């Protein structure tokens, strides 16, 4: 099955580390990153889609961050 996650967070080193962690766990980038400005928090929010092929069947409630 193909899994999809969309990682988001402030555009900082912690966000980059989360993307690196996903890549090192076998996830692959899916498209380019996105950026938007959050005027309430006063910061740029980054997003990156990642995908991963794993054996098995998709079940609702699957913890994607654990795969």
HUSUL-V860143 format. One record per helix or strand of 3 or more residues. SS is the DSSP state (H for helix, E for strand). FROM is the first residue (numbers start at 1). TO is the last residue. If there is no record, write none. Layout:
BEGIN
SS/FROM/TO, SS/FROM/TO
END
This chain:
BEGIN
E/2/10, H/13/24, E/34/38, E/43/53, H/64/66
END
